[in-house]
Amino acid sequence: MISIPIYRPTLGGREREYVNDCLDSGWISSKGPYLARFEEGFARAVGVGHAAGVCNGTAALHVALVALGLGPGAEVIVPTLTYVATVNAITYTGATPVFVDALPDTWQMDPADVERKLTPRTRAILAVHLYGHPCAMDPLCALAGRHGLFLVEDCAEAIGTRYRGRPVGGFGAVGTFSFYGNKTLTTGEGGMVVCNDRALHERVVHYKGQGLAPGREYWHDVIGFNYRMTNLCAALGLAQLEQLEGFCARKRELAGRYRRNLAGSTATLHGEAPDCTHSYWMCSILVPDPALRDPLRADLGAAGIETRPLFHPAHTLPIHARPGEQHPVAEDLGRRGLNLPSWPGLEDAQVDAISERILGFLRRNGA
């Protein structure tokens, strides 16, 4: 039986008050005052001009790529070490994902590999801020600018993440966020598309609402999608947004405690590069030998501690595999990494117990 889950939403703010207000008013679907309040507050938090709420993070990626005009014949460079939704969203448009390897220290996409993979068909770089650590945005922005490419930021795991003091999401043409139940800020299901270009924002809004033309009822002039966020979800999101600073501070405290507890062992916590603020969506560790990862997870599970493996690199999945393709850093990370419990309400004593279980396992196995 799981006694310490990998994640649990923290709902100690005004969530119940705001949701009950929706129920009392009858505004429970894709119209209502909480939508605008959440979008406007989120845009301020991320430091961008515009934000559009959608039904989930995958929809956010898809509609952002469609609004940029990406489609068949286009190539989009994307890290192989990412959740599958990032890659799937590219394929939904008809564009082709081109995989790049990870950096061994930050686990983020390797800008040098991005440059090697550029072709005349490349139209965009999709940077994923994996597990809450930012990508190296300076070289990626420079590459995108030099070659006339769209830079898209997948910030699904990165609310609260900063690069050189700036929140992620506003570096490129467009950024996307997820508010699934295990995210730092949750609406149950939900997502957000952010940008600084009003025309692009209007295209996102146009496409996410079934392609409804502005100013004319039931007149649809593009093939759109039913990707709207509900007022109920936005009410949850607004209450969560009010607590975001505390959530992020607590998650960094948890990561620091794991780091101190595991110091001197062969288990290494995902680090933080200079000039970066890691939001630690997940507290992730590497074990020294891939053969130890799953036995360690089983040992923790026997104590009621839930864990997750790192993502399988997308190029190893049958739906995206290509014969002979190899990305050795991402493959190594994917075999050795696991995610530990890390929600803001996790107690210090629980972190200590998890850490001691890891240390005991490593001692018993001579690692």
Order of alpha helices (4+ residues) and beta strands (2+ residues): alpha-alpha-beta-alpha-beta-alpha-beta-alpha-beta-alpha-beta-beta-beta-beta-beta-alpha-alpha-alpha-beta-beta-beta-alpha-beta-alpha-beta-alpha
